[in-house]
Amino acid sequence: MGSWPLDALEVKGMSPGMALHHRFFQFMLLLGGFAAGPLWPILLSFPPLRISARTHVIQAGILLLGLLTLWGGMTNLPPEWVTWFLD
């Protein structure tokens, strides 16, 4: 954890590796935020795709724990450490 140099946050003039990393991160964020959430309950409605109720409760608990960790980190860390994530 730490603050990023300002030139690393600029969208213009990124190195090819940083641009690829930036696009990959955006893709994963969109997939996780907008596809995985709705897809999980849809897949639960098909009996062959269900594992067990215990496993699904564990999955939901891990999701909740991850979201609380992200929220807690963003609210308790200094603003300059998390502004790159909120941009």
PDB file of N, CA, C and O in Angstrom:
ATOM      1  N   MET A   1       0.843  -1.169   0.000  1.00  0.00           N
ATOM      2  CA  MET A   1       0.000   0.000   0.000  1.00  0.00           C
ATOM      3  C   MET A   1       0.888   1.232   0.000  1.00  0.00           C
ATOM      4  O   MET A   1       1.955   1.244   0.614  1.00  0.00           O
ATOM      5  N   GLY A   2       0.452   2.231  -0.672  1.00  0.00           N
ATOM      6  CA  GLY A   2       1.203   3.477  -0.716  1.00  0.00           C
ATOM      7  C   GLY A   2       0.645   4.376  -1.786  1.00  0.00           C
ATOM      8  O   GLY A   2      -0.260   3.985  -2.524  1.00  0.00           O
ATOM      9  N   SER A   3       1.167   5.560  -1.876  1.00  0.00           N
ATOM     10  CA  SER A   3       0.676   6.499  -2.879  1.00  0.00           C
ATOM     11  C   SER A   3       1.411   6.268  -4.194  1.00  0.00           C
ATOM     12  O   SER A   3       2.592   5.920  -4.202  1.00  0.00           O
ATOM     13  N   TRP A   4       0.710   6.463  -5.293  1.00  0.00           N
ATOM     14  CA  TRP A   4       1.274   6.283  -6.617  1.00  0.00           C
ATOM     15  C   TRP A   4       1.862   7.607  -7.088  1.00  0.00           C
ATOM     16  O   TRP A   4       1.318   8.663  -6.765  1.00  0.00           O
ATOM     17  N   PRO A   5       2.951   7.580  -7.839  1.00  0.00           N
ATOM     18  CA  PRO A   5       3.457   8.819  -8.434  1.00  0.00           C
ATOM     19  C   PRO A   5       2.444   9.367  -9.427  1.00  0.00           C
ATOM     20  O   PRO A   5       1.754   8.600 -10.099  1.00  0.00           O
ATOM     21  N   LEU A   6       2.351  10.673  -9.521  1.00  0.00           N
ATOM     22  CA  LEU A   6       1.337  11.276 -10.390  1.00  0.00           C
ATOM     23  C   LEU A   6       1.514  10.883 -11.850  1.00  0.00           C
ATOM     24  O   LEU A   6       0.522  10.734 -12.563  1.00  0.00           O
ATOM     25  N   ASP A   7       2.753  10.710 -12.317  1.00  0.00           N
ATOM     26  CA  ASP A   7       2.919  10.344 -13.721  1.00  0.00           C
ATOM     27  C   ASP A   7       2.422   8.925 -14.008  1.00  0.00           C
ATOM     28  O   ASP A   7       2.141   8.609 -15.164  1.00  0.00           O
ATOM     29  N   ALA A   8       2.306   8.067 -13.003  1.00  0.00           N
ATOM     30  CA  ALA A   8       1.766   6.730 -13.205  1.00  0.00           C
ATOM     31  C   ALA A   8       0.254   6.757 -13.350  1.00  0.00           C
ATOM     32  O   ALA A   8      -0.329   5.813 -13.883  1.00  0.00           O
ATOM     33  N   LEU A   9      -0.387   7.813 -12.890  1.00  0.00           N
ATOM     34  CA  LEU A   9      -1.846   7.902 -12.951  1.00  0.00           C
ATOM     35  C   LEU A   9      -2.350   8.572 -14.223  1.00  0.00           C
ATOM     36  O   LEU A   9      -3.546   8.519 -14.510  1.00  0.00           O
ATOM     37  N   GLU A  10      -1.471   9.195 -14.982  1.00  0.00           N
ATOM     38  CA  GLU A  10      -1.880   9.884 -16.193  1.00  0.00           C
ATOM     39  C   GLU A  10      -2.281   8.873 -17.260  1.00  0.00           C
ATOM     40  O   GLU A  10      -1.578   7.886 -17.478  1.00  0.00           O
ATOM     41  N   VAL A  11      -3.400   9.114 -17.918  1.00  0.00           N
ATOM     42  CA  VAL A  11      -3.859   8.217 -18.972  1.00  0.00           C
ATOM     43  C   VAL A  11      -3.055   8.453 -20.247  1.00  0.00           C
ATOM     44  O   VAL A  11      -2.783   7.513 -20.994  1.00  0.00           O
ATOM     45  N   LYS A  12      -2.677   9.696 -20.495  1.00  0.00           N
ATOM     46  CA  LYS A  12      -1.886  10.009 -21.683  1.00  0.00           C
ATOM     47  C   LYS A  12      -0.437   9.601 -21.457  1.00  0.00           C
ATOM     48  O   LYS A  12       0.097   9.788 -20.363  1.00  0.00           O
ATOM     49  N   GLY A  13       0.190   9.058 -22.462  1.00  0.00           N
ATOM     50  CA  GLY A  13       1.597   8.727 -22.388  1.00  0.00           C
ATOM     51  C   GLY A  13       1.918   7.489 -21.573  1.00  0.00           C
ATOM     52  O   GLY A  13       3.029   7.372 -21.056  1.00  0.00           O
ATOM     53  N   MET A  14       0.978   6.557 -21.443  1.00  0.00           N
ATOM     54  CA  MET A  14       1.252   5.317 -20.723  1.00  0.00           C
ATOM     55  C   MET A  14       2.182   4.430 -21.549  1.00  0.00           C
ATOM     56  O   MET A  14       2.157   4.459 -22.779  1.00  0.00           O
ATOM     57  N   SER A  15       2.981   3.662 -20.870  1.00  0.00           N
ATOM     58  CA  SER A  15       3.790   2.671 -21.570  1.00  0.00           C
ATOM     59  C   SER A  15       2.858   1.567 -22.070  1.00  0.00           C
ATOM     60  O   SER A  15       1.761   1.406 -21.536  1.00  0.00           O
ATOM     61  N   PRO A  16       3.272   0.805 -23.084  1.00  0.00           N
ATOM     62  CA  PRO A  16       2.395  -0.278 -23.576  1.00  0.00           C
ATOM     63  C   PRO A  16       2.026  -1.280 -22.481  1.00  0.00           C
ATOM     64  O   PRO A  16       0.892  -1.757 -22.436  1.00  0.00           O
ATOM     65  N   GLY A  17       2.970  -1.599 -21.604  1.00  0.00           N
ATOM     66  CA  GLY A  17       2.670  -2.538 -20.523  1.00  0.00           C
ATOM     67  C   GLY A  17       1.656  -1.983 -19.539  1.00  0.00           C
ATOM     68  O   GLY A  17       0.759  -2.695 -19.088  1.00  0.00           O
ATOM     69  N   MET A  18       1.806  -0.699 -19.209  1.00  0.00           N
ATOM     70  CA  MET A  18       0.864  -0.073 -18.282  1.00  0.00           C
ATOM     71  C   MET A  18      -0.516   0.061 -18.929  1.00  0.00           C
ATOM     72  O   MET A  18      -1.534  -0.113 -18.259  1.00  0.00           O
ATOM     73  N   ALA A  19      -0.552   0.367 -20.215  1.00  0.00           N
ATOM     74  CA  ALA A  19      -1.844   0.463 -20.912  1.00  0.00           C
ATOM     75  C   ALA A  19      -2.545  -0.894 -20.947  1.00  0.00           C
ATOM     76  O   ALA A  19      -3.759  -0.977 -20.762  1.00  0.00           O
ATOM     77  N   LEU A  20      -1.771  -1.960 -21.188  1.00  0.00           N
ATOM     78  CA  LEU A  20      -2.352  -3.302 -21.183  1.00  0.00           C
ATOM     79  C   LEU A  20      -2.873  -3.660 -19.793  1.00  0.00           C
ATOM     80  O   LEU A  20      -3.968  -4.207 -19.658  1.00  0.00           O
ATOM     81  N   HIS A  21      -2.097  -3.354 -18.776  1.00  0.00           N
ATOM     82  CA  HIS A  21      -2.522  -3.613 -17.398  1.00  0.00           C
ATOM     83  C   HIS A  21      -3.788  -2.822 -17.064  1.00  0.00           C
ATOM     84  O   HIS A  21      -4.699  -3.344 -16.421  1.00  0.00           O
ATOM     85  N   HIS A  22      -3.839  -1.571 -17.500  1.00  0.00           N
ATOM     86  CA  HIS A  22      -4.998  -0.712 -17.251  1.00  0.00           C
ATOM     87  C   HIS A  22      -6.245  -1.284 -17.908  1.00  0.00           C
ATOM     88  O   HIS A  22      -7.305  -1.332 -17.285  1.00  0.00           O
ATOM     89  N   ARG A  23      -6.129  -1.723 -19.172  1.00  0.00           N
ATOM     90  CA  ARG A  23      -7.290  -2.300 -19.887  1.00  0.00           C
ATOM     91  C   ARG A  23      -7.721  -3.621 -19.250  1.00  0.00           C
ATOM     92  O   ARG A  23      -8.915  -3.881 -19.101  1.00  0.00           O
ATOM     93  N   PHE A  24      -6.757  -4.448 -18.876  1.00  0.00           N
ATOM     94  CA  PHE A  24      -7.074  -5.725 -18.245  1.00  0.00           C
ATOM     95  C   PHE A  24      -7.792  -5.501 -16.921  1.00  0.00           C
ATOM     96  O   PHE A  24      -8.765  -6.192 -16.616  1.00  0.00           O
ATOM     97  N   PHE A  25      -7.315  -4.533 -16.128  1.00  0.00           N
ATOM     98  CA  PHE A  25      -7.950  -4.230 -14.851  1.00  0.00           C
ATOM     99  C   PHE A  25      -9.373  -3.721 -15.063  1.00  0.00           C
ATOM    100  O   PHE A  25     -10.278  -4.104 -14.323  1.00  0.00           O
ATOM    101  N   GLN A  26      -9.585  -2.861 -16.065  1.00  0.00           N
ATOM    102  CA  GLN A  26     -10.932  -2.373 -16.367  1.00  0.00           C
ATOM    103  C   GLN A  26     -11.849  -3.517 -16.769  1.00  0.00           C
ATOM    104  O   GLN A  26     -12.996  -3.585 -16.327  1.00  0.00           O
ATOM    105  N   PHE A  27     -11.341  -4.421 -17.612  1.00  0.00           N
ATOM    106  CA  PHE A  27     -12.139  -5.555 -18.064  1.00  0.00           C
ATOM    107  C   PHE A  27     -12.545  -6.438 -16.882  1.00  0.00           C
ATOM    108  O   PHE A  27     -13.704  -6.836 -16.767  1.00  0.00           O
ATOM    109  N   MET A  28     -11.588  -6.740 -16.010  1.00  0.00           N
ATOM    110  CA  MET A  28     -11.885  -7.596 -14.867  1.00  0.00           C
ATOM    111  C   MET A  28     -12.861  -6.919 -13.901  1.00  0.00           C
ATOM    112  O   MET A  28     -13.727  -7.580 -13.328  1.00  0.00           O
ATOM    113  N   LEU A  29     -12.722  -5.611 -13.723  1.00  0.00           N
ATOM    114  CA  LEU A  29     -13.631  -4.880 -12.851  1.00  0.00           C
ATOM    115  C   LEU A  29     -15.053  -4.891 -13.411  1.00  0.00           C
ATOM    116  O   LEU A  29     -16.013  -5.094 -12.668  1.00  0.00           O
ATOM    117  N   LEU A  30     -15.187  -4.676 -14.709  1.00  0.00           N
ATOM    118  CA  LEU A  30     -16.512  -4.713 -15.327  1.00  0.00           C
ATOM    119  C   LEU A  30     -17.105  -6.117 -15.282  1.00  0.00           C
ATOM    120  O   LEU A  30     -18.291  -6.285 -14.996  1.00  0.00           O
ATOM    121  N   LEU A  31     -16.282  -7.124 -15.565  1.00  0.00           N
ATOM    122  CA  LEU A  31     -16.771  -8.497 -15.529  1.00  0.00           C
ATOM    123  C   LEU A  31     -17.209  -8.879 -14.118  1.00  0.00           C
ATOM    124  O   LEU A  31     -18.280  -9.455 -13.931  1.00  0.00           O
ATOM    125  N   GLY A  32     -16.389  -8.563 -13.137  1.00  0.00           N
ATOM    126  CA  GLY A  32     -16.725  -8.909 -11.758  1.00  0.00           C
ATOM    127  C   GLY A  32     -17.888  -8.112 -11.212  1.00  0.00           C
ATOM    128  O   GLY A  32     -18.679  -8.625 -10.420  1.00  0.00           O
ATOM    129  N   GLY A  33     -18.000  -6.858 -11.627  1.00  0.00           N
ATOM    130  CA  GLY A  33     -19.042  -5.998 -11.084  1.00  0.00           C
ATOM    131  C   GLY A  33     -20.397  -6.147 -11.742  1.00  0.00           C
ATOM    132  O   GLY A  33     -21.433  -6.051 -11.084  1.00  0.00           O
ATOM    133  N   PHE A  34     -20.385  -6.385 -13.049  1.00  0.00           N
ATOM    134  CA  PHE A  34     -21.659  -6.381 -13.766  1.00  0.00           C
ATOM    135  C   PHE A  34     -22.070  -7.729 -14.328  1.00  0.00           C
ATOM    136  O   PHE A  34     -23.233  -7.906 -14.690  1.00  0.00           O
ATOM    137  N   ALA A  35     -21.165  -8.673 -14.413  1.00  0.00           N
ATOM    138  CA  ALA A  35     -21.530  -9.971 -14.973  1.00  0.00           C
ATOM    139  C   ALA A  35     -21.614 -11.054 -13.897  1.00  0.00           C
ATOM    140  O   ALA A  35     -22.554 -11.849 -13.894  1.00  0.00           O
ATOM    141  N   ALA A  36     -20.649 -11.089 -12.993  1.00  0.00           N
ATOM    142  CA  ALA A  36     -20.594 -12.181 -12.015  1.00  0.00           C
ATOM    143  C   ALA A  36     -21.767 -12.131 -11.030  1.00  0.00           C
ATOM    144  O   ALA A  36     -22.320 -13.172 -10.676  1.00  0.00           O
ATOM    145  N   GLY A  37     -22.146 -10.945 -10.591  1.00  0.00           N
ATOM    146  CA  GLY A  37     -23.256 -10.825  -9.645  1.00  0.00           C
ATOM    147  C   GLY A  37     -24.567 -11.372 -10.183  1.00  0.00           C
ATOM    148  O   GLY A  37     -25.172 -12.238  -9.551  1.00  0.00           O
ATOM    149  N   PRO A  38     -25.023 -10.888 -11.335  1.00  0.00           N
ATOM    150  CA  PRO A  38     -26.274 -11.432 -11.886  1.00  0.00           C
ATOM    151  C   PRO A  38     -26.149 -12.869 -12.378  1.00  0.00           C
ATOM    152  O   PRO A  38     -27.127 -13.617 -12.359  1.00  0.00           O
ATOM    153  N   LEU A  39     -24.956 -13.261 -12.818  1.00  0.00           N
ATOM    154  CA  LEU A  39     -24.785 -14.609 -13.344  1.00  0.00           C
ATOM    155  C   LEU A  39     -24.882 -15.669 -12.247  1.00  0.00           C
ATOM    156  O   LEU A  39     -25.364 -16.774 -12.499  1.00  0.00           O
ATOM    157  N   TRP A  40     -24.434 -15.351 -11.050  1.00  0.00           N
ATOM    158  CA  TRP A  40     -24.446 -16.323  -9.953  1.00  0.00           C
ATOM    159  C   TRP A  40     -25.871 -16.785  -9.617  1.00  0.00           C
ATOM    160  O   TRP A  40     -26.103 -17.994  -9.577  1.00  0.00           O
ATOM    161  N   PRO A  41     -26.849 -15.874  -9.372  1.00  0.00           N
ATOM    162  CA  PRO A  41     -28.214 -16.363  -9.088  1.00  0.00           C
ATOM    163  C   PRO A  41     -28.861 -17.066 -10.281  1.00  0.00           C
ATOM    164  O   PRO A  41     -29.658 -17.987 -10.105  1.00  0.00           O
ATOM    165  N   ILE A  42     -28.514 -16.628 -11.497  1.00  0.00           N
ATOM    166  CA  ILE A  42     -29.080 -17.297 -12.674  1.00  0.00           C
ATOM    167  C   ILE A  42     -28.597 -18.739 -12.737  1.00  0.00           C
ATOM    168  O   ILE A  42     -29.384 -19.654 -12.981  1.00  0.00           O
ATOM    169  N   LEU A  43     -27.294 -18.942 -12.515  1.00  0.00           N
ATOM    170  CA  LEU A  43     -26.759 -20.300 -12.559  1.00  0.00           C
ATOM    171  C   LEU A  43     -27.291 -21.156 -11.408  1.00  0.00           C
ATOM    172  O   LEU A  43     -27.384 -22.377 -11.539  1.00  0.00           O
ATOM    173  N   LEU A  44     -27.636 -20.531 -10.294  1.00  0.00           N
ATOM    174  CA  LEU A  44     -28.197 -21.302  -9.177  1.00  0.00           C
ATOM    175  C   LEU A  44     -29.588 -21.847  -9.495  1.00  0.00           C
ATOM    176  O   LEU A  44     -30.045 -22.790  -8.850  1.00  0.00           O
ATOM    177  N   SER A  45     -30.259 -21.265 -10.480  1.00  0.00           N
ATOM    178  CA  SER A  45     -31.608 -21.726 -10.812  1.00  0.00           C
ATOM    179  C   SER A  45     -31.601 -22.998 -11.656  1.00  0.00           C
ATOM    180  O   SER A  45     -32.657 -23.587 -11.882  1.00  0.00           O
ATOM    181  N   PHE A  46     -30.428 -23.432 -12.128  1.00  0.00           N
ATOM    182  CA  PHE A  46     -30.328 -24.677 -12.896  1.00  0.00           C
ATOM    183  C   PHE A  46     -29.800 -25.780 -11.988  1.00  0.00           C
ATOM    184  O   PHE A  46     -28.654 -25.709 -11.545  1.00  0.00           O
ATOM    185  N   PRO A  47     -30.608 -26.800 -11.699  1.00  0.00           N
ATOM    186  CA  PRO A  47     -30.203 -27.856 -10.755  1.00  0.00           C
ATOM    187  C   PRO A  47     -28.866 -28.536 -11.078  1.00  0.00           C
ATOM    188  O   PRO A  47     -28.120 -28.824 -10.142  1.00  0.00           O
ATOM    189  N   PRO A  48     -28.514 -28.811 -12.343  1.00  0.00           N
ATOM    190  CA  PRO A  48     -27.222 -29.480 -12.567  1.00  0.00           C
ATOM    191  C   PRO A  48     -26.009 -28.606 -12.194  1.00  0.00           C
ATOM    192  O   PRO A  48     -24.913 -29.130 -11.997  1.00  0.00           O
ATOM    193  N   LEU A  49     -26.194 -27.305 -12.096  1.00  0.00           N
ATOM    194  CA  LEU A  49     -25.094 -26.405 -11.799  1.00  0.00           C
ATOM    195  C   LEU A  49     -24.957 -26.098 -10.314  1.00  0.00           C
ATOM    196  O   LEU A  49     -24.014 -25.421  -9.904  1.00  0.00           O
ATOM    197  N   ARG A  50     -25.884 -26.586  -9.513  1.00  0.00           N
ATOM    198  CA  ARG A  50     -25.807 -26.359  -8.068  1.00  0.00           C
ATOM    199  C   ARG A  50     -24.826 -27.340  -7.439  1.00  0.00           C
ATOM    200  O   ARG A  50     -24.725 -28.495  -7.853  1.00  0.00           O
ATOM    201  N   ILE A  51     -24.106 -26.853  -6.430  1.00  0.00           N
ATOM    202  CA  ILE A  51     -23.163 -27.729  -5.731  1.00  0.00           C
ATOM    203  C   ILE A  51     -23.838 -28.200  -4.443  1.00  0.00           C
ATOM    204  O   ILE A  51     -24.299 -29.339  -4.356  1.00  0.00           O
ATOM    205  N   SER A  52     -23.893 -27.328  -3.457  1.00  0.00           N
ATOM    206  CA  SER A  52     -24.617 -27.612  -2.215  1.00  0.00           C
ATOM    207  C   SER A  52     -24.929 -26.274  -1.561  1.00  0.00           C
ATOM    208  O   SER A  52     -24.287 -25.262  -1.843  1.00  0.00           O
ATOM    209  N   ALA A  53     -25.899 -26.288  -0.705  1.00  0.00           N
ATOM    210  CA  ALA A  53     -26.285 -25.042  -0.030  1.00  0.00           C
ATOM    211  C   ALA A  53     -25.125 -24.508   0.807  1.00  0.00           C
ATOM    212  O   ALA A  53     -24.907 -23.298   0.859  1.00  0.00           O
ATOM    213  N   ARG A  54     -24.385 -25.390   1.456  1.00  0.00           N
ATOM    214  CA  ARG A  54     -23.248 -24.975   2.286  1.00  0.00           C
ATOM    215  C   ARG A  54     -22.188 -24.261   1.446  1.00  0.00           C
ATOM    216  O   ARG A  54     -21.650 -23.235   1.861  1.00  0.00           O
ATOM    217  N   THR A  55     -21.894 -24.805   0.275  1.00  0.00           N
ATOM    218  CA  THR A  55     -20.893 -24.193  -0.606  1.00  0.00           C
ATOM    219  C   THR A  55     -21.336 -22.810  -1.064  1.00  0.00           C
ATOM    220  O   THR A  55     -20.528 -21.883  -1.121  1.00  0.00           O
ATOM    221  N   HIS A  56     -22.611 -22.673  -1.389  1.00  0.00           N
ATOM    222  CA  HIS A  56     -23.108 -21.379  -1.860  1.00  0.00           C
ATOM    223  C   HIS A  56     -23.135 -20.344  -0.738  1.00  0.00           C
ATOM    224  O   HIS A  56     -22.909 -19.159  -0.986  1.00  0.00           O
ATOM    225  N   VAL A  57     -23.406 -20.771   0.473  1.00  0.00           N
ATOM    226  CA  VAL A  57     -23.350 -19.849   1.611  1.00  0.00           C
ATOM    227  C   VAL A  57     -21.907 -19.410   1.846  1.00  0.00           C
ATOM    228  O   VAL A  57     -21.657 -18.247   2.161  1.00  0.00           O
ATOM    229  N   ILE A  58     -20.960 -20.328   1.695  1.00  0.00           N
ATOM    230  CA  ILE A  58     -19.540 -19.967   1.826  1.00  0.00           C
ATOM    231  C   ILE A  58     -19.142 -18.972   0.740  1.00  0.00           C
ATOM    232  O   ILE A  58     -18.423 -18.012   1.017  1.00  0.00           O
ATOM    233  N   GLN A  59     -19.602 -19.189  -0.494  1.00  0.00           N
ATOM    234  CA  GLN A  59     -19.307 -18.257  -1.584  1.00  0.00           C
ATOM    235  C   GLN A  59     -19.854 -16.866  -1.284  1.00  0.00           C
ATOM    236  O   GLN A  59     -19.156 -15.870  -1.479  1.00  0.00           O
ATOM    237  N   ALA A  60     -21.090 -16.790  -0.815  1.00  0.00           N
ATOM    238  CA  ALA A  60     -21.686 -15.494  -0.482  1.00  0.00           C
ATOM    239  C   ALA A  60     -20.938 -14.833   0.673  1.00  0.00           C
ATOM    240  O   ALA A  60     -20.762 -13.614   0.682  1.00  0.00           O
ATOM    241  N   GLY A  61     -20.497 -15.629   1.645  1.00  0.00           N
ATOM    242  CA  GLY A  61     -19.732 -15.077   2.764  1.00  0.00           C
ATOM    243  C   GLY A  61     -18.387 -14.523   2.327  1.00  0.00           C
ATOM    244  O   GLY A  61     -17.964 -13.471   2.806  1.00  0.00           O
ATOM    245  N   ILE A  62     -17.714 -15.217   1.425  1.00  0.00           N
ATOM    246  CA  ILE A  62     -16.434 -14.728   0.912  1.00  0.00           C
ATOM    247  C   ILE A  62     -16.639 -13.440   0.118  1.00  0.00           C
ATOM    248  O   ILE A  62     -15.836 -12.512   0.221  1.00  0.00           O
ATOM    249  N   LEU A  63     -17.699 -13.380  -0.663  1.00  0.00           N
ATOM    250  CA  LEU A  63     -18.017 -12.153  -1.405  1.00  0.00           C
ATOM    251  C   LEU A  63     -18.250 -10.997  -0.434  1.00  0.00           C
ATOM    252  O   LEU A  63     -17.716  -9.905  -0.629  1.00  0.00           O
ATOM    253  N   LEU A  64     -19.029 -11.227   0.591  1.00  0.00           N
ATOM    254  CA  LEU A  64     -19.311 -10.183   1.580  1.00  0.00           C
ATOM    255  C   LEU A  64     -18.034  -9.753   2.306  1.00  0.00           C
ATOM    256  O   LEU A  64     -17.821  -8.561   2.530  1.00  0.00           O
ATOM    257  N   LEU A  65     -17.199 -10.700   2.667  1.00  0.00           N
ATOM    258  CA  LEU A  65     -15.944 -10.387   3.328  1.00  0.00           C
ATOM    259  C   LEU A  65     -15.032  -9.547   2.435  1.00  0.00           C
ATOM    260  O   LEU A  65     -14.398  -8.603   2.906  1.00  0.00           O
ATOM    261  N   GLY A  66     -14.968  -9.887   1.152  1.00  0.00           N
ATOM    262  CA  GLY A  66     -14.164  -9.104   0.210  1.00  0.00           C
ATOM    263  C   GLY A  66     -14.689  -7.692   0.042  1.00  0.00           C
ATOM    264  O   GLY A  66     -13.911  -6.739   0.013  1.00  0.00           O
ATOM    265  N   LEU A  67     -16.001  -7.548  -0.068  1.00  0.00           N
ATOM    266  CA  LEU A  67     -16.582  -6.212  -0.212  1.00  0.00           C
ATOM    267  C   LEU A  67     -16.369  -5.367   1.041  1.00  0.00           C
ATOM    268  O   LEU A  67     -16.076  -4.175   0.945  1.00  0.00           O
ATOM    269  N   LEU A  68     -16.514  -5.978   2.208  1.00  0.00           N
ATOM    270  CA  LEU A  68     -16.264  -5.247   3.456  1.00  0.00           C
ATOM    271  C   LEU A  68     -14.794  -4.850   3.592  1.00  0.00           C
ATOM    272  O   LEU A  68     -14.487  -3.775   4.107  1.00  0.00           O
ATOM    273  N   THR A  69     -13.895  -5.706   3.138  1.00  0.00           N
ATOM    274  CA  THR A  69     -12.468  -5.387   3.174  1.00  0.00           C
ATOM    275  C   THR A  69     -12.164  -4.202   2.268  1.00  0.00           C
ATOM    276  O   THR A  69     -11.445  -3.286   2.666  1.00  0.00           O
ATOM    277  N   LEU A  70     -12.705  -4.213   1.054  1.00  0.00           N
ATOM    278  CA  LEU A  70     -12.498  -3.082   0.145  1.00  0.00           C
ATOM    279  C   LEU A  70     -13.090  -1.800   0.722  1.00  0.00           C
ATOM    280  O   LEU A  70     -12.441  -0.755   0.705  1.00  0.00           O
ATOM    281  N   TRP A  71     -14.300  -1.873   1.224  1.00  0.00           N
ATOM    282  CA  TRP A  71     -14.938  -0.689   1.798  1.00  0.00           C
ATOM    283  C   TRP A  71     -14.165  -0.182   3.000  1.00  0.00           C
ATOM    284  O   TRP A  71     -13.936   1.020   3.134  1.00  0.00           O
ATOM    285  N   GLY A  72     -13.760  -1.093   3.876  1.00  0.00           N
ATOM    286  CA  GLY A  72     -13.011  -0.693   5.061  1.00  0.00           C
ATOM    287  C   GLY A  72     -11.673  -0.081   4.713  1.00  0.00           C
ATOM    288  O   GLY A  72     -11.249   0.893   5.336  1.00  0.00           O
ATOM    289  N   GLY A  73     -11.008  -0.642   3.727  1.00  0.00           N
ATOM    290  CA  GLY A  73      -9.731  -0.083   3.304  1.00  0.00           C
ATOM    291  C   GLY A  73      -9.878   1.306   2.723  1.00  0.00           C
ATOM    292  O   GLY A  73      -9.069   2.190   3.007  1.00  0.00           O
ATOM    293  N   MET A  74     -10.901   1.506   1.916  1.00  0.00           N
ATOM    294  CA  MET A  74     -11.089   2.816   1.287  1.00  0.00           C
ATOM    295  C   MET A  74     -11.530   3.879   2.280  1.00  0.00           C
ATOM    296  O   MET A  74     -11.249   5.061   2.082  1.00  0.00           O
ATOM    297  N   THR A  75     -12.211   3.481   3.338  1.00  0.00           N
ATOM    298  CA  THR A  75     -12.651   4.486   4.302  1.00  0.00           C
ATOM    299  C   THR A  75     -11.620   4.764   5.385  1.00  0.00           C
ATOM    300  O   THR A  75     -11.657   5.827   6.003  1.00  0.00           O
ATOM    301  N   ASN A  76     -10.697   3.833   5.631  1.00  0.00           N
ATOM    302  CA  ASN A  76      -9.747   4.000   6.726  1.00  0.00           C
ATOM    303  C   ASN A  76      -8.347   4.400   6.293  1.00  0.00           C
ATOM    304  O   ASN A  76      -7.546   4.820   7.128  1.00  0.00           O
ATOM    305  N   LEU A  77      -8.034   4.279   5.015  1.00  0.00           N
ATOM    306  CA  LEU A  77      -6.709   4.659   4.538  1.00  0.00           C
ATOM    307  C   LEU A  77      -6.694   6.137   4.154  1.00  0.00           C
ATOM    308  O   LEU A  77      -7.747   6.708   3.872  1.00  0.00           O
ATOM    309  N   PRO A  78      -5.528   6.758   4.139  1.00  0.00           N
ATOM    310  CA  PRO A  78      -5.450   8.154   3.691  1.00  0.00           C
ATOM    311  C   PRO A  78      -5.936   8.285   2.244  1.00  0.00           C
ATOM    312  O   PRO A  78      -5.735   7.368   1.448  1.00  0.00           O
ATOM    313  N   PRO A  79      -6.566   9.399   1.891  1.00  0.00           N
ATOM    314  CA  PRO A  79      -7.167   9.542   0.561  1.00  0.00           C
ATOM    315  C   PRO A  79      -6.174   9.377  -0.587  1.00  0.00           C
ATOM    316  O   PRO A  79      -6.535   8.841  -1.635  1.00  0.00           O
ATOM    317  N   GLU A  80      -4.940   9.824  -0.414  1.00  0.00           N
ATOM    318  CA  GLU A  80      -4.001   9.717  -1.537  1.00  0.00           C
ATOM    319  C   GLU A  80      -3.607   8.272  -1.831  1.00  0.00           C
ATOM    320  O   GLU A  80      -3.027   8.000  -2.882  1.00  0.00           O
ATOM    321  N   TRP A  81      -3.905   7.352  -0.938  1.00  0.00           N
ATOM    322  CA  TRP A  81      -3.571   5.936  -1.160  1.00  0.00           C
ATOM    323  C   TRP A  81      -4.649   5.207  -1.950  1.00  0.00           C
ATOM    324  O   TRP A  81      -4.370   4.167  -2.547  1.00  0.00           O
ATOM    325  N   VAL A  82      -5.866   5.723  -1.969  1.00  0.00           N
ATOM    326  CA  VAL A  82      -6.951   5.010  -2.639  1.00  0.00           C
ATOM    327  C   VAL A  82      -7.578   5.798  -3.787  1.00  0.00           C
ATOM    328  O   VAL A  82      -8.510   5.300  -4.419  1.00  0.00           O
ATOM    329  N   THR A  83      -7.107   6.997  -4.077  1.00  0.00           N
ATOM    330  CA  THR A  83      -7.728   7.766  -5.155  1.00  0.00           C
ATOM    331  C   THR A  83      -7.556   7.108  -6.504  1.00  0.00           C
ATOM    332  O   THR A  83      -8.407   7.282  -7.376  1.00  0.00           O
ATOM    333  N   TRP A  84      -6.474   6.348  -6.713  1.00  0.00           N
ATOM    334  CA  TRP A  84      -6.285   5.647  -7.986  1.00  0.00           C
ATOM    335  C   TRP A  84      -7.384   4.612  -8.201  1.00  0.00           C
ATOM    336  O   TRP A  84      -7.780   4.357  -9.338  1.00  0.00           O
ATOM    337  N   PHE A  85      -7.884   4.010  -7.113  1.00  0.00           N
ATOM    338  CA  PHE A  85      -8.915   2.997  -7.236  1.00  0.00           C
ATOM    339  C   PHE A  85     -10.285   3.625  -7.519  1.00  0.00           C
ATOM    340  O   PHE A  85     -11.125   3.023  -8.188  1.00  0.00           O
ATOM    341  N   LEU A  86     -10.498   4.822  -7.010  1.00  0.00           N
ATOM    342  CA  LEU A  86     -11.797   5.477  -7.160  1.00  0.00           C
ATOM    343  C   LEU A  86     -11.926   6.250  -8.463  1.00  0.00           C
ATOM    344  O   LEU A  86     -13.025   6.683  -8.808  1.00  0.00           O
ATOM    345  N   ASP A  87     -10.827   6.437  -9.200  1.00  0.00           N
ATOM    346  CA  ASP A  87     -10.879   7.178 -10.473  1.00  0.00           C
ATOM    347  C   ASP A  87     -11.573   6.404 -11.540  1.00  0.00           C
ATOM    348  O   ASP A  87     -11.701   6.884 -12.667  1.00  0.00           O
TER     349      ASP A  87
END
